[in-house]
Amino acid sequence: MASLGRWLMLLGGLLFVFGGLLVLLARWGVPVGRLPGDFVYQRGNLTCVVPLATSLLLSLLFTLLLNILARWLK
């Protein structure tokens, strides 16, 4: 159980750092969530956002980060 707790704390720390990075990027004007391939549908009072390109990019970055982390912890 102790190792699970450590992994959860590590994951929480990584999410905290990543969230802070996203906030900083948004303040600097980097179009996070507004990449080509992110679909926005607006009609009247309804807005539907499907961040497809952003999701793919984040998935790639998380995969690389977790692979590097897994190799470093071996």
N, CA, C and O atoms as a Tripos MOL2 file, in Angstrom:
@<TRIPOS>MOLECULE
protein
  296   295    74     0     0
PROTEIN
NO_CHARGES

@<TRIPOS>ATOM
      1 N           0.8130   -1.1920    0.0000 N.3       1 MET1
      2 CA          0.0000    0.0000    0.0000 C.3       1 MET1
      3 C           0.8600    1.2610    0.0000 C.2       1 MET1
      4 O           0.4520    2.2790   -0.5590 O.2       1 MET1
      5 N           2.0210    1.2140    0.6050 N.am      2 ALA2
      6 CA          2.8800    2.3950    0.6730 C.3       2 ALA2
      7 C           3.3550    2.8020   -0.7190 C.2       2 ALA2
      8 O           3.4370    3.9930   -1.0200 O.2       2 ALA2
      9 N           3.6700    1.8200   -1.5770 N.am      3 SER3
     10 CA          4.1280    2.1680   -2.9250 C.3       3 SER3
     11 C           3.0030    2.7960   -3.7390 C.2       3 SER3
     12 O           3.2530    3.6890   -4.5480 O.2       3 SER3
     13 N           1.7710    2.3420   -3.5360 N.am      4 LEU4
     14 CA          0.6340    2.9490   -4.2250 C.3       4 LEU4
     15 C           0.4710    4.4040   -3.7930 C.2       4 LEU4
     16 O           0.1920    5.2720   -4.6190 O.2       4 LEU4
     17 N           0.6440    4.6650   -2.5110 N.am      5 GLY5
     18 CA          0.5700    6.0330   -2.0070 C.3       5 GLY5
     19 C           1.6300    6.9330   -2.6180 C.2       5 GLY5
     20 O           1.3620    8.0880   -2.9490 O.2       5 GLY5
     21 N           2.8380    6.3980   -2.7650 N.am      6 ARG6
     22 CA          3.9170    7.1790   -3.3800 C.3       6 ARG6
     23 C           3.6050    7.4980   -4.8330 C.2       6 ARG6
     24 O           3.8190    8.6210   -5.2900 O.2       6 ARG6
     25 N           3.0980    6.5020   -5.5580 N.am      7 TRP7
     26 CA          2.7470    6.7150   -6.9620 C.3       7 TRP7
     27 C           1.6330    7.7510   -7.1040 C.2       7 TRP7
     28 O           1.6720    8.5860   -8.0070 O.2       7 TRP7
     29 N           0.6550    7.6990   -6.2270 N.am      8 LEU8
     30 CA         -0.4360    8.6790   -6.2830 C.3       8 LEU8
     31 C           0.0640   10.0790   -5.9590 C.2       8 LEU8
     32 O          -0.3770   11.0510   -6.5740 O.2       8 LEU8
     33 N           0.9810   10.1940   -5.0000 N.am      9 MET9
     34 CA          1.5520   11.5020   -4.6760 C.3       9 MET9
     35 C           2.3900   12.0260   -5.8410 C.2       9 MET9
     36 O           2.3510   13.2200   -6.1370 O.2       9 MET9
     37 N           3.1350   11.1610   -6.4950 N.am     10 LEU10
     38 CA          3.9280   11.5540   -7.6560 C.3      10 LEU10
     39 C           3.0190   12.0130   -8.7870 C.2      10 LEU10
     40 O           3.2760   13.0370   -9.4200 O.2      10 LEU10
     41 N           1.9640   11.2600   -9.0380 N.am     11 LEU11
     42 CA          1.0190   11.6270  -10.0870 C.3      11 LEU11
     43 C           0.3440   12.9620   -9.7710 C.2      11 LEU11
     44 O           0.1760   13.7980  -10.6600 O.2      11 LEU11
     45 N          -0.0350   13.1630   -8.5290 N.am     12 GLY12
     46 CA         -0.6400   14.4310   -8.1220 C.3      12 GLY12
     47 C           0.3230   15.5930   -8.2950 C.2      12 GLY12
     48 O          -0.0710   16.6690   -8.7440 O.2      12 GLY12
     49 N           1.5670   15.3830   -7.9460 N.am     13 GLY13
     50 CA          2.5810   16.4290   -8.1230 C.3      13 GLY13
     51 C           2.7870   16.7680   -9.5950 C.2      13 GLY13
     52 O           2.9090   17.9380   -9.9570 O.2      13 GLY13
     53 N           2.8260   15.7470  -10.4360 N.am     14 LEU14
     54 CA          2.9800   15.9780  -11.8710 C.3      14 LEU14
     55 C           1.7800   16.7320  -12.4400 C.2      14 LEU14
     56 O           1.9450   17.6320  -13.2630 O.2      14 LEU14
     57 N           0.5890   16.3700  -12.0070 N.am     15 LEU15
     58 CA         -0.6040   17.0710  -12.4780 C.3      15 LEU15
     59 C          -0.5980   18.5270  -12.0190 C.2      15 LEU15
     60 O          -1.0010   19.4150  -12.7690 O.2      15 LEU15
     61 N          -0.1460   18.7740  -10.7980 N.am     16 PHE16
     62 CA         -0.0520   20.1360  -10.2820 C.3      16 PHE16
     63 C           0.9180   20.9640  -11.1220 C.2      16 PHE16
     64 O           0.6080   22.0920  -11.5040 O.2      16 PHE16
     65 N           2.0830   20.4070  -11.4060 N.am     17 VAL17
     66 CA          3.0850   21.1160  -12.2070 C.3      17 VAL17
     67 C           2.5550   21.3510  -13.6220 C.2      17 VAL17
     68 O           2.7210   22.4390  -14.1730 O.2      17 VAL17
     69 N           1.9270   20.3450  -14.2050 N.am     18 PHE18
     70 CA          1.4010   20.4800  -15.5530 C.3      18 PHE18
     71 C           0.2780   21.5210  -15.6080 C.2      18 PHE18
     72 O           0.2030   22.2960  -16.5620 O.2      18 PHE18
     73 N          -0.5780   21.5460  -14.6120 N.am     19 GLY19
     74 CA         -1.6380   22.5450  -14.5540 C.3      19 GLY19
     75 C          -1.0770   23.9510  -14.4400 C.2      19 GLY19
     76 O          -1.5680   24.8740  -15.0890 O.2      19 GLY19
     77 N          -0.0620   24.1150  -13.6270 N.am     20 GLY20
     78 CA          0.5960   25.4170  -13.5100 C.3      20 GLY20
     79 C           1.2320   25.8520  -14.8220 C.2      20 GLY20
     80 O           1.1950   27.0290  -15.1790 O.2      20 GLY20
     81 N           1.8140   24.8990  -15.5340 N.am     21 LEU21
     82 CA          2.4050   25.1960  -16.8360 C.3      21 LEU21
     83 C           1.3410   25.6470  -17.8300 C.2      21 LEU21
     84 O           1.5630   26.5800  -18.6020 O.2      21 LEU21
     85 N           0.1960   24.9920  -17.8130 N.am     22 LEU22
     86 CA         -0.8910   25.3930  -18.7080 C.3      22 LEU22
     87 C          -1.3950   26.7970  -18.3870 C.2      22 LEU22
     88 O          -1.6950   27.5700  -19.2970 O.2      22 LEU22
     89 N          -1.4880   27.1260  -17.1120 N.am     23 VAL23
     90 CA         -1.9150   28.4750  -16.7160 C.3      23 VAL23
     91 C          -0.9090   29.5100  -17.1960 C.2      23 VAL23
     92 O          -1.2960   30.5530  -17.7210 O.2      23 VAL23
     93 N           0.3770   29.2320  -17.0210 N.am     24 LEU24
     94 CA          1.4110   30.1660  -17.4820 C.3      24 LEU24
     95 C           1.3940   30.3270  -18.9940 C.2      24 LEU24
     96 O           1.5290   31.4400  -19.5020 O.2      24 LEU24
     97 N           1.2300   29.2320  -19.7120 N.am     25 LEU25
     98 CA          1.1750   29.3150  -21.1760 C.3      25 LEU25
     99 C          -0.0170   30.1380  -21.6360 C.2      25 LEU25
    100 O           0.0980   30.9080  -22.5890 O.2      25 LEU25
    101 N          -1.1490   29.9900  -20.9810 N.am     26 ALA26
    102 CA         -2.3380   30.7660  -21.3430 C.3      26 ALA26
    103 C          -2.1090   32.2530  -21.0730 C.2      26 ALA26
    104 O          -2.5530   33.0960  -21.8530 O.2      26 ALA26
    105 N          -1.4240   32.5840  -19.9830 N.am     27 ARG27
    106 CA         -1.1420   33.9950  -19.6780 C.3      27 ARG27
    107 C          -0.1790   34.6030  -20.6830 C.2      27 ARG27
    108 O          -0.2590   35.8000  -20.9620 O.2      27 ARG27
    109 N           0.7270   33.8070  -21.2320 N.am     28 TRP28
    110 CA          1.6990   34.3040  -22.2040 C.3      28 TRP28
    111 C           1.1180   34.3680  -23.6140 C.2      28 TRP28
    112 O           1.7940   34.8090  -24.5440 O.2      28 TRP28
    113 N          -0.1210   33.9360  -23.7760 N.am     29 GLY29
    114 CA         -0.7790   34.0360  -25.0760 C.3      29 GLY29
    115 C          -0.6040   32.8230  -25.9770 C.2      29 GLY29
    116 O          -0.9600   32.8780  -27.1540 O.2      29 GLY29
    117 N          -0.0670   31.7360  -25.4560 N.am     30 VAL30
    118 CA          0.0670   30.5140  -26.2500 C.3      30 VAL30
    119 C          -1.3210   29.9040  -26.4130 C.2      30 VAL30
    120 O          -2.0390   29.7420  -25.4260 O.2      30 VAL30
    121 N          -1.7120   29.5630  -27.6360 N.am     31 PRO31
    122 CA         -3.0920   29.0990  -27.8720 C.3      31 PRO31
    123 C          -3.3430   27.6710  -27.3950 C.2      31 PRO31
    124 O          -3.5810   26.7790  -28.2090 O.2      31 PRO31
    125 N          -3.2920   27.4500  -26.0900 N.am     32 VAL32
    126 CA         -3.5680   26.1300  -25.5310 C.3      32 VAL32
    127 C          -5.0720   25.8800  -25.6300 C.2      32 VAL32
    128 O          -5.8660   26.6750  -25.1260 O.2      32 VAL32
    129 N          -5.4620   24.8020  -26.2620 N.am     33 GLY33
    130 CA         -6.8780   24.4930  -26.4390 C.3      33 GLY33
    131 C          -7.4860   25.1410  -27.6620 C.2      33 GLY33
    132 O          -8.6870   25.0150  -27.8990 O.2      33 GLY33
    133 N          -6.6790   25.8300  -28.4360 N.am     34 ARG34
    134 CA         -7.1740   26.4640  -29.6480 C.3      34 ARG34
    135 C          -6.2630   26.1300  -30.8320 C.2      34 ARG34
    136 O          -5.9710   26.9880  -31.6650 O.2      34 ARG34
    137 N          -5.8320   24.9070  -30.8910 N.am     35 LEU35
    138 CA         -4.9780   24.4610  -31.9820 C.3      35 LEU35
    139 C          -5.8180   24.1470  -33.2120 C.2      35 LEU35
    140 O          -7.0180   23.8970  -33.0950 O.2      35 LEU35
    141 N          -5.1940   24.1570  -34.3990 N.am     36 PRO36
    142 CA         -5.9230   23.6790  -35.5710 C.3      36 PRO36
    143 C          -6.2990   22.2150  -35.3530 C.2      36 PRO36
    144 O          -5.4340   21.3980  -35.0370 O.2      36 PRO36
    145 N          -7.5330   21.8860  -35.5110 N.am     37 GLY37
    146 CA         -8.0040   20.5390  -35.2170 C.3      37 GLY37
    147 C          -8.8510   20.4800  -33.9660 C.2      37 GLY37
    148 O          -9.4360   19.4410  -33.6640 O.2      37 GLY37
    149 N          -8.9270   21.5750  -33.2340 N.am     38 ASP38
    150 CA         -9.8360   21.7000  -32.0920 C.3      38 ASP38
    151 C         -11.1370   22.2960  -32.6230 C.2      38 ASP38
    152 O         -11.1460   23.3950  -33.1780 O.2      38 ASP38
    153 N         -12.2110   21.5770  -32.4520 N.am     39 PHE39
    154 CA        -13.4830   21.9730  -33.0420 C.3      39 PHE39
    155 C         -14.3370   22.7300  -32.0260 C.2      39 PHE39
    156 O         -14.4720   22.3180  -30.8740 O.2      39 PHE39
    157 N         -14.9120   23.8480  -32.4830 N.am     40 VAL40
    158 CA        -15.8070   24.6540  -31.6560 C.3      40 VAL40
    159 C         -17.1070   24.8360  -32.4320 C.2      40 VAL40
    160 O         -17.1070   25.3240  -33.5620 O.2      40 VAL40
    161 N         -18.2030   24.4400  -31.8140 N.am     41 TYR41
    162 CA        -19.5260   24.5770  -32.4220 C.3      41 TYR41
    163 C         -20.3310   25.5570  -31.5770 C.2      41 TYR41
    164 O         -20.5720   25.3090  -30.3950 O.2      41 TYR41
    165 N         -20.7470   26.6700  -32.1800 N.am     42 GLN42
    166 CA        -21.5330   27.6730  -31.4630 C.3      42 GLN42
    167 C         -22.8440   27.8990  -32.2120 C.2      42 GLN42
    168 O         -22.8730   28.0990  -33.4260 O.2      42 GLN42
    169 N         -23.9090   27.8600  -31.4490 N.am     43 ARG43
    170 CA        -25.2270   28.1250  -32.0110 C.3      43 ARG43
    171 C         -26.0990   28.6940  -30.9070 C.2      43 ARG43
    172 O         -26.4730   27.9920  -29.9680 O.2      43 ARG43
    173 N         -26.4120   29.9530  -31.0310 N.am     44 GLY44
    174 CA        -27.2160   30.5920  -29.9930 C.3      44 GLY44
    175 C         -26.4820   30.6050  -28.6630 C.2      44 GLY44
    176 O         -25.3570   31.0960  -28.5680 O.2      44 GLY44
    177 N         -27.1240   30.0630  -27.6390 N.am     45 ASN45
    178 CA        -26.5170   30.0000  -26.3020 C.3      45 ASN45
    179 C         -25.7110   28.7280  -26.0770 C.2      45 ASN45
    180 O         -25.1740   28.5300  -24.9870 O.2      45 ASN45
    181 N         -25.6130   27.8650  -27.0770 N.am     46 LEU46
    182 CA        -24.9170   26.5870  -26.9360 C.3      46 LEU46
    183 C         -23.5250   26.6890  -27.5270 C.2      46 LEU46
    184 O         -23.3560   27.1340  -28.6630 O.2      46 LEU46
    185 N         -22.5360   26.2810  -26.7650 N.am     47 THR47
    186 CA        -21.1610   26.1850  -27.2600 C.3      47 THR47
    187 C         -20.6440   24.7970  -26.9130 C.2      47 THR47
    188 O         -20.6710   24.3850  -25.7540 O.2      47 THR47
    189 N         -20.1740   24.0860  -27.9230 N.am     48 CYS48
    190 CA        -19.6140   22.7480  -27.7390 C.3      48 CYS48
    191 C         -18.1770   22.7710  -28.2470 C.2      48 CYS48
    192 O         -17.9300   23.1050  -29.4060 O.2      48 CYS48
    193 N         -17.2360   22.4170  -27.3850 N.am     49 VAL49
    194 CA        -15.8270   22.4240  -27.7380 C.3      49 VAL49
    195 C         -15.3020   20.9970  -27.6950 C.2      49 VAL49
    196 O         -15.4790   20.2900  -26.7030 O.2      49 VAL49
    197 N         -14.6520   20.5770  -28.7830 N.am     50 VAL50
    198 CA        -14.0240   19.2560  -28.8560 C.3      50 VAL50
    199 C         -12.5400   19.4820  -29.1520 C.2      50 VAL50
    200 O         -12.1660   19.6700  -30.3100 O.2      50 VAL50
    201 N         -11.6880   19.4650  -28.1180 N.am     51 PRO51
    202 CA        -10.2610   19.7530  -28.3120 C.3      51 PRO51
    203 C          -9.4870   18.5150  -28.7890 C.2      51 PRO51
    204 O          -8.6850   17.9550  -28.0420 O.2      51 PRO51
    205 N          -9.7300   18.0980  -30.0200 N.am     52 LEU52
    206 CA         -9.1350   16.8700  -30.5480 C.3      52 LEU52
    207 C          -7.6140   16.9890  -30.6740 C.2      52 LEU52
    208 O          -6.8850   16.1260  -30.1870 O.2      52 LEU52
    209 N          -7.1330   18.0470  -31.3210 N.am     53 ALA53
    210 CA         -5.6870   18.2010  -31.5180 C.3      53 ALA53
    211 C          -4.9630   18.3920  -30.1830 C.2      53 ALA53
    212 O          -3.8770   17.8490  -29.9830 O.2      53 ALA53
    213 N          -5.5580   19.1540  -29.2810 N.am     54 THR54
    214 CA         -4.9470   19.3620  -27.9670 C.3      54 THR54
    215 C          -4.8750   18.0470  -27.2000 C.2      54 THR54
    216 O          -3.8760   17.7680  -26.5380 O.2      54 THR54
    217 N          -5.9330   17.2370  -27.2840 N.am     55 SER55
    218 CA         -5.9380   15.9410  -26.5940 C.3      55 SER55
    219 C          -4.8570   15.0140  -27.1440 C.2      55 SER55
    220 O          -4.1790   14.3260  -26.3810 O.2      55 SER55
    221 N          -4.6980   14.9960  -28.4570 N.am     56 LEU56
    222 CA         -3.6550   14.1570  -29.0570 C.3      56 LEU56
    223 C          -2.2640   14.6330  -28.6460 C.2      56 LEU56
    224 O          -1.3920   13.8190  -28.3420 O.2      56 LEU56
    225 N          -2.0570   15.9340  -28.6380 N.am     57 LEU57
    226 CA         -0.7620   16.4780  -28.2390 C.3      57 LEU57
    227 C          -0.4520   16.1710  -26.7750 C.2      57 LEU57
    228 O           0.6640   15.7670  -26.4490 O.2      57 LEU57
    229 N          -1.4190   16.3590  -25.9040 N.am     58 LEU58
    230 CA         -1.2140   16.0620  -24.4850 C.3      58 LEU58
    231 C          -0.9820   14.5750  -24.2530 C.2      58 LEU58
    232 O          -0.1740   14.1960  -23.4040 O.2      58 LEU58
    233 N          -1.6840   13.7330  -25.0000 N.am     59 SER59
    234 CA         -1.4840   12.2930  -24.8820 C.3      59 SER59
    235 C          -0.0610   11.9070  -25.2770 C.2      59 SER59
    236 O           0.5710   11.0840  -24.6150 O.2      59 SER59
    237 N           0.4300   12.4930  -26.3400 N.am     60 LEU60
    238 CA          1.8020   12.2290  -26.7710 C.3      60 LEU60
    239 C           2.8090   12.6940  -25.7200 C.2      60 LEU60
    240 O           3.7600   11.9770  -25.4080 O.2      60 LEU60
    241 N           2.6020   13.8870  -25.1780 N.am     61 LEU61
    242 CA          3.5260   14.4010  -24.1610 C.3      61 LEU61
    243 C           3.5110   13.5530  -22.8830 C.2      61 LEU61
    244 O           4.5640   13.2620  -22.3170 O.2      61 LEU61
    245 N           2.3030   13.1580  -22.4300 N.am     62 PHE62
    246 CA          2.2160   12.3080  -21.2420 C.3      62 PHE62
    247 C           2.8480   10.9380  -21.4780 C.2      62 PHE62
    248 O           3.4940   10.3910  -20.5830 O.2      62 PHE62
    249 N           2.6670   10.3840  -22.6700 N.am     63 THR63
    250 CA          3.2680    9.0930  -22.9830 C.3      63 THR63
    251 C           4.7880    9.1820  -22.9350 C.2      63 THR63
    252 O           5.4440    8.3180  -22.3540 O.2      63 THR63
    253 N           5.3480   10.2160  -23.5390 N.am     64 LEU64
    254 CA          6.7990   10.3970  -23.5000 C.3      64 LEU64
    255 C           7.2980   10.5980  -22.0730 C.2      64 LEU64
    256 O           8.2980   10.0060  -21.6670 O.2      64 LEU64
    257 N           6.6010   11.4310  -21.3240 N.am     65 LEU65
    258 CA          7.0010   11.6960  -19.9390 C.3      65 LEU65
    259 C           6.9460   10.4380  -19.0840 C.2      65 LEU65
    260 O           7.8710   10.1700  -18.3170 O.2      65 LEU65
    261 N           5.8810    9.6710  -19.2060 N.am     66 LEU66
    262 CA          5.7590    8.4560  -18.4030 C.3      66 LEU66
    263 C           6.7600    7.3870  -18.8210 C.2      66 LEU66
    264 O           7.2450    6.6400  -17.9710 O.2      66 LEU66
    265 N           7.0810    7.2970  -20.1140 N.am     67 ASN67
    266 CA          8.1120    6.3500  -20.5460 C.3      67 ASN67
    267 C           9.4820    6.7280  -19.9960 C.2      67 ASN67
    268 O          10.2360    5.8630  -19.5500 O.2      67 ASN67
    269 N           9.8010    8.0070  -20.0270 N.am     68 ILE68
    270 CA         11.0800    8.4730  -19.4660 C.3      68 ILE68
    271 C          11.1150    8.2090  -17.9670 C.2      68 ILE68
    272 O          12.1280    7.7540  -17.4360 O.2      68 ILE68
    273 N          10.0090    8.4930  -17.2850 N.am     69 LEU69
    274 CA          9.9260    8.2740  -15.8380 C.3      69 LEU69
    275 C          10.0480    6.7920  -15.4970 C.2      69 LEU69
    276 O          10.7210    6.4350  -14.5300 O.2      69 LEU69
    277 N           9.4120    5.9350  -16.2720 N.am     70 ALA70
    278 CA          9.4680    4.4930  -16.0170 C.3      70 ALA70
    279 C          10.8850    3.9560  -16.2100 C.2      70 ALA70
    280 O          11.3340    3.0930  -15.4550 O.2      70 ALA70
    281 N          11.5790    4.4630  -17.2100 N.am     71 ARG71
    282 CA         12.9530    4.0000  -17.4310 C.3      71 ARG71
    283 C          13.8810    4.5210  -16.3330 C.2      71 ARG71
    284 O          14.8260    3.8400  -15.9340 O.2      71 ARG71
    285 N          13.6080    5.7120  -15.8570 N.am     72 TRP72
    286 CA         14.4530    6.3000  -14.8090 C.3      72 TRP72
    287 C          14.2500    5.5780  -13.4800 C.2      72 TRP72
    288 O          15.1920    5.4610  -12.6960 O.2      72 TRP72
    289 N          13.0380    5.0920  -13.2130 N.am     73 LEU73
    290 CA         12.7590    4.4250  -11.9460 C.3      73 LEU73
    291 C          13.1890    2.9560  -11.9440 C.2      73 LEU73
    292 O          13.2290    2.3400  -10.8790 O.2      73 LEU73
    293 N          13.5080    2.3850  -13.0900 N.am     74 LYS74
    294 CA         13.9210    0.9690  -13.1340 C.3      74 LYS74
    295 C          15.2390    0.7540  -12.4770 C.2      74 LYS74
    296 O          15.7280   -0.3740  -12.4280 O.2      74 LYS74
@<TRIPOS>BOND
     1     1     2 1
     2     2     3 1
     3     3     4 2
     4     3     5 am
     5     5     6 1
     6     6     7 1
     7     7     8 2
     8     7     9 am
     9     9    10 1
    10    10    11 1
    11    11    12 2
    12    11    13 am
    13    13    14 1
    14    14    15 1
    15    15    16 2
    16    15    17 am
    17    17    18 1
    18    18    19 1
    19    19    20 2
    20    19    21 am
    21    21    22 1
    22    22    23 1
    23    23    24 2
    24    23    25 am
    25    25    26 1
    26    26    27 1
    27    27    28 2
    28    27    29 am
    29    29    30 1
    30    30    31 1
    31    31    32 2
    32    31    33 am
    33    33    34 1
    34    34    35 1
    35    35    36 2
    36    35    37 am
    37    37    38 1
    38    38    39 1
    39    39    40 2
    40    39    41 am
    41    41    42 1
    42    42    43 1
    43    43    44 2
    44    43    45 am
    45    45    46 1
    46    46    47 1
    47    47    48 2
    48    47    49 am
    49    49    50 1
    50    50    51 1
    51    51    52 2
    52    51    53 am
    53    53    54 1
    54    54    55 1
    55    55    56 2
    56    55    57 am
    57    57    58 1
    58    58    59 1
    59    59    60 2
    60    59    61 am
    61    61    62 1
    62    62    63 1
    63    63    64 2
    64    63    65 am
    65    65    66 1
    66    66    67 1
    67    67    68 2
    68    67    69 am
    69    69    70 1
    70    70    71 1
    71    71    72 2
    72    71    73 am
    73    73    74 1
    74    74    75 1
    75    75    76 2
    76    75    77 am
    77    77    78 1
    78    78    79 1
    79    79    80 2
    80    79    81 am
    81    81    82 1
    82    82    83 1
    83    83    84 2
    84    83    85 am
    85    85    86 1
    86    86    87 1
    87    87    88 2
    88    87    89 am
    89    89    90 1
    90    90    91 1
    91    91    92 2
    92    91    93 am
    93    93    94 1
    94    94    95 1
    95    95    96 2
    96    95    97 am
    97    97    98 1
    98    98    99 1
    99    99   100 2
   100    99   101 am
   101   101   102 1
   102   102   103 1
   103   103   104 2
   104   103   105 am
   105   105   106 1
   106   106   107 1
   107   107   108 2
   108   107   109 am
   109   109   110 1
   110   110   111 1
   111   111   112 2
   112   111   113 am
   113   113   114 1
   114   114   115 1
   115   115   116 2
   116   115   117 am
   117   117   118 1
   118   118   119 1
   119   119   120 2
   120   119   121 am
   121   121   122 1
   122   122   123 1
   123   123   124 2
   124   123   125 am
   125   125   126 1
   126   126   127 1
   127   127   128 2
   128   127   129 am
   129   129   130 1
   130   130   131 1
   131   131   132 2
   132   131   133 am
   133   133   134 1
   134   134   135 1
   135   135   136 2
   136   135   137 am
   137   137   138 1
   138   138   139 1
   139   139   140 2
   140   139   141 am
   141   141   142 1
   142   142   143 1
   143   143   144 2
   144   143   145 am
   145   145   146 1
   146   146   147 1
   147   147   148 2
   148   147   149 am
   149   149   150 1
   150   150   151 1
   151   151   152 2
   152   151   153 am
   153   153   154 1
   154   154   155 1
   155   155   156 2
   156   155   157 am
   157   157   158 1
   158   158   159 1
   159   159   160 2
   160   159   161 am
   161   161   162 1
   162   162   163 1
   163   163   164 2
   164   163   165 am
   165   165   166 1
   166   166   167 1
   167   167   168 2
   168   167   169 am
   169   169   170 1
   170   170   171 1
   171   171   172 2
   172   171   173 am
   173   173   174 1
   174   174   175 1
   175   175   176 2
   176   175   177 am
   177   177   178 1
   178   178   179 1
   179   179   180 2
   180   179   181 am
   181   181   182 1
   182   182   183 1
   183   183   184 2
   184   183   185 am
   185   185   186 1
   186   186   187 1
   187   187   188 2
   188   187   189 am
   189   189   190 1
   190   190   191 1
   191   191   192 2
   192   191   193 am
   193   193   194 1
   194   194   195 1
   195   195   196 2
   196   195   197 am
   197   197   198 1
   198   198   199 1
   199   199   200 2
   200   199   201 am
   201   201   202 1
   202   202   203 1
   203   203   204 2
   204   203   205 am
   205   205   206 1
   206   206   207 1
   207   207   208 2
   208   207   209 am
   209   209   210 1
   210   210   211 1
   211   211   212 2
   212   211   213 am
   213   213   214 1
   214   214   215 1
   215   215   216 2
   216   215   217 am
   217   217   218 1
   218   218   219 1
   219   219   220 2
   220   219   221 am
   221   221   222 1
   222   222   223 1
   223   223   224 2
   224   223   225 am
   225   225   226 1
   226   226   227 1
   227   227   228 2
   228   227   229 am
   229   229   230 1
   230   230   231 1
   231   231   232 2
   232   231   233 am
   233   233   234 1
   234   234   235 1
   235   235   236 2
   236   235   237 am
   237   237   238 1
   238   238   239 1
   239   239   240 2
   240   239   241 am
   241   241   242 1
   242   242   243 1
   243   243   244 2
   244   243   245 am
   245   245   246 1
   246   246   247 1
   247   247   248 2
   248   247   249 am
   249   249   250 1
   250   250   251 1
   251   251   252 2
   252   251   253 am
   253   253   254 1
   254   254   255 1
   255   255   256 2
   256   255   257 am
   257   257   258 1
   258   258   259 1
   259   259   260 2
   260   259   261 am
   261   261   262 1
   262   262   263 1
   263   263   264 2
   264   263   265 am
   265   265   266 1
   266   266   267 1
   267   267   268 2
   268   267   269 am
   269   269   270 1
   270   270   271 1
   271   271   272 2
   272   271   273 am
   273   273   274 1
   274   274   275 1
   275   275   276 2
   276   275   277 am
   277   277   278 1
   278   278   279 1
   279   279   280 2
   280   279   281 am
   281   281   282 1
   282   282   283 1
   283   283   284 2
   284   283   285 am
   285   285   286 1
   286   286   287 1
   287   287   288 2
   288   287   289 am
   289   289   290 1
   290   290   291 1
   291   291   292 2
   292   291   293 am
   293   293   294 1
   294   294   295 1
   295   295   296 2
@<TRIPOS>SUBSTRUCTURE
     1 MET1         2 RESIDUE 1 A MET
     2 ALA2         6 RESIDUE 1 A ALA
     3 SER3        10 RESIDUE 1 A SER
     4 LEU4        14 RESIDUE 1 A LEU
     5 GLY5        18 RESIDUE 1 A GLY
     6 ARG6        22 RESIDUE 1 A ARG
     7 TRP7        26 RESIDUE 1 A TRP
     8 LEU8        30 RESIDUE 1 A LEU
     9 MET9        34 RESIDUE 1 A MET
    10 LEU10       38 RESIDUE 1 A LEU
    11 LEU11       42 RESIDUE 1 A LEU
    12 GLY12       46 RESIDUE 1 A GLY
    13 GLY13       50 RESIDUE 1 A GLY
    14 LEU14       54 RESIDUE 1 A LEU
    15 LEU15       58 RESIDUE 1 A LEU
    16 PHE16       62 RESIDUE 1 A PHE
    17 VAL17       66 RESIDUE 1 A VAL
    18 PHE18       70 RESIDUE 1 A PHE
    19 GLY19       74 RESIDUE 1 A GLY
    20 GLY20       78 RESIDUE 1 A GLY
    21 LEU21       82 RESIDUE 1 A LEU
    22 LEU22       86 RESIDUE 1 A LEU
    23 VAL23       90 RESIDUE 1 A VAL
    24 LEU24       94 RESIDUE 1 A LEU
    25 LEU25       98 RESIDUE 1 A LEU
    26 ALA26      102 RESIDUE 1 A ALA
    27 ARG27      106 RESIDUE 1 A ARG
    28 TRP28      110 RESIDUE 1 A TRP
    29 GLY29      114 RESIDUE 1 A GLY
    30 VAL30      118 RESIDUE 1 A VAL
    31 PRO31      122 RESIDUE 1 A PRO
    32 VAL32      126 RESIDUE 1 A VAL
    33 GLY33      130 RESIDUE 1 A GLY
    34 ARG34      134 RESIDUE 1 A ARG
    35 LEU35      138 RESIDUE 1 A LEU
    36 PRO36      142 RESIDUE 1 A PRO
    37 GLY37      146 RESIDUE 1 A GLY
    38 ASP38      150 RESIDUE 1 A ASP
    39 PHE39      154 RESIDUE 1 A PHE
    40 VAL40      158 RESIDUE 1 A VAL
    41 TYR41      162 RESIDUE 1 A TYR
    42 GLN42      166 RESIDUE 1 A GLN
    43 ARG43      170 RESIDUE 1 A ARG
    44 GLY44      174 RESIDUE 1 A GLY
    45 ASN45      178 RESIDUE 1 A ASN
    46 LEU46      182 RESIDUE 1 A LEU
    47 THR47      186 RESIDUE 1 A THR
    48 CYS48      190 RESIDUE 1 A CYS
    49 VAL49      194 RESIDUE 1 A VAL
    50 VAL50      198 RESIDUE 1 A VAL
    51 PRO51      202 RESIDUE 1 A PRO
    52 LEU52      206 RESIDUE 1 A LEU
    53 ALA53      210 RESIDUE 1 A ALA
    54 THR54      214 RESIDUE 1 A THR
    55 SER55      218 RESIDUE 1 A SER
    56 LEU56      222 RESIDUE 1 A LEU
    57 LEU57      226 RESIDUE 1 A LEU
    58 LEU58      230 RESIDUE 1 A LEU
    59 SER59      234 RESIDUE 1 A SER
    60 LEU60      238 RESIDUE 1 A LEU
    61 LEU61      242 RESIDUE 1 A LEU
    62 PHE62      246 RESIDUE 1 A PHE
    63 THR63      250 RESIDUE 1 A THR
    64 LEU64      254 RESIDUE 1 A LEU
    65 LEU65      258 RESIDUE 1 A LEU
    66 LEU66      262 RESIDUE 1 A LEU
    67 ASN67      266 RESIDUE 1 A ASN
    68 ILE68      270 RESIDUE 1 A ILE
    69 LEU69      274 RESIDUE 1 A LEU
    70 ALA70      278 RESIDUE 1 A ALA
    71 ARG71      282 RESIDUE 1 A ARG
    72 TRP72      286 RESIDUE 1 A TRP
    73 LEU73      290 RESIDUE 1 A LEU
    74 LYS74      294 RESIDUE 1 A LYS
